[in-house]
């Protein structure tokens, strides 16, 4: 969905408040696709802050279907997106205005005077995406040998991991063992 911001960018002290729905149903991050289970309308406040400049303030809530990174259990994770971005009007030749800072050159969600809502939301989701998703803070994960969920109980597998530095000594003992 696109929102035309030419009126806000060209009229000083102009403020525009609006709310819009998004057509996003899933998001792909790190080679995985995550379903969006619930989403609220995106609320925007567009404020002109000077000649050919404006600030976008926005808020949205989304709930994603994810899996725990340790035990692979399915879970729902809510994400509350609150963002503020400064944008600049495009130059007549298609570039950014000269008032744009080098840090603000990344306006991939703007196409001329049009705001691409899905691209802006995708950028915000990527920024706020958790590094590790856990079903609970003390998740024990799964057994590396049998694959049992250790949150439901012990599996009985041998969890002894020998020190690899002692492998040579173990070989000596095994070679001298009588059968």
Beta strands, then each sheet from edge to edge (+ up, - down):
strand 1: 2-4
strand 2: 15-20
strand 3: 26-29
strand 4: 32-39
strand 5: 42-50
strand 6: 53-67
strand 7: 74-88
strand 8: 110-111
strand 9: 114-116
sheet 1: 1+ 9- 8+
sheet 2: 2+ 5- 6+ 4- 3+
sheet 3: 2+ 5- 6+ 7-
end
